Every structure is written in C-alpha cells, then in structure tokens.
Amino acid sequence: MNIDISALDNEPRLLIEASLRPIQGSRFQPAGFPNLGPSVYESPDGDGQIVLVESAQSMANRLESVCWDDVHNNWVESLRGLPFVEVQDKEGKPLTNSL
C-alpha cells in the first residue's frame, strides 16, 4: 500500500490519534517526568483527558543508543568529530558525558 505523504512536507508536526491496547498484560506506562508524574492533559475538545505516550525527551534518549558506540565510548564512526563534554574520574575513566 502506498500512501502519499507530500501534504506533510511543510508541516512542523504530525498529530496521530489512535486507540491503543497493551500487547502483554492489561496496562502500559505513559511518559512521565520527574516530580510531575505522568503527562495527563485535558483534551483540546474538552471531552476528557489525554495522555502522552511518548515524549520528545524519550525519543532523544532512544536516539542516543543509535548514535553512541559503547565499546569505544564515543560517537558511532559516522558521527565522530561532533563535540561533546566528557566527565572523567581521577584515573581518567569516563563517568558521564553531555549526551
């Protein structure tokens, strides 16, 4: 099946509304934020509440694993050279970084 998505070329975002059900078990975990809890909002049309299942921050966290080489503690080869800040312990072993 081919879908023409050219109408989205100049749109800043895409909103998808879907009825979801868990594949395993009877519940799913919505996106949450420290000290705030789950991201529950009043629906725009005022007929109930909506919950954010995925957040921009969560997607960024997922992208980190695609971009980072754990073995070499560096960007994957194609991204090497991009700047980042690394914090090291007294022995020079990495503790954390800015990603």
N, C-alpha and C positions, 0 to 999 in steps of 0.2 A: 504494500500500500504506500503510495507517495502522497505526501502532504505538502502543500505549498505554504511555506512559512515566510515568504517575501514581505508580507504585511508587517512583520516584526522587525524588519531591517532598521527602522528609525525609531523604534520604541525603547525607552530606557529600562523597562522591566516587563516581566510577564507574570500575570497572576493566574494561578491554576487552582480551581476549586474541585475537590474530589472527596468522595465518601471513602473513608479508609477503614480497614479492619485488620487486626493483627493476624499474621500467618500462624504464629505459635502463641498459645496462651490466650488470654482474654483482654490484655491491655497493652498499650505502648507508652513509651516515655516521651512526653513533649519536650521541646527545647526549654531549658531553664537557665537562669542567670544567678550568680552568687548574690545572696542577701535579698533577692527578689522573688525567687521561686519560678514556677512555670510561666510561660508567656501567654497569658489568657487576656483577651481583649473583647470589648463589646463589638458585635458585628456591625459593619457600616450601615446596614439597613435597619438596625435596631431590633432584630427579632431573636436575639440570643447572644451567645458568646462564641468566639472562635479561638483556636489555639495554634500557636506557631509550632510546627513540627520540626522545621529546620531553620537555622539562623545563619546570617552571613558569617558570624564568628565560627560557627560549627563547620560550615563549608570551608572556611580558611584553614581550620585545623586539619580537615581531611586532605587539603591540598599540600600541606606541609609534608605528609608522608610520601607524596608523589615527587616532591622537589628535593628531598633531603636524602643523602646517602649515609645511612647509619654506620656502615663499615668504615668509611673514610672520614666520618664526622665533618662532612662538607656538603655543599650543593651536589646534586647529580651532575655528571660530566657536562651536559649541555648548558647548565646554568652557572658553572664555575666562573668566578670573576665578579659576580654580583656581590655587593658589600653586605656584611652582617657583623654584628658585635658578638664576641665570644667571651664568656667569663671563665677563667681558669682558677684552679686551686694553687696552693703554694708549690706543688710539684709540676705544674703546667698541664695538668689533666683538665679537660673541659668539664665545667659544671652545668652551664646553661648557655643559651645564645638568644639573639633577638628574634628568632623565627617563631 
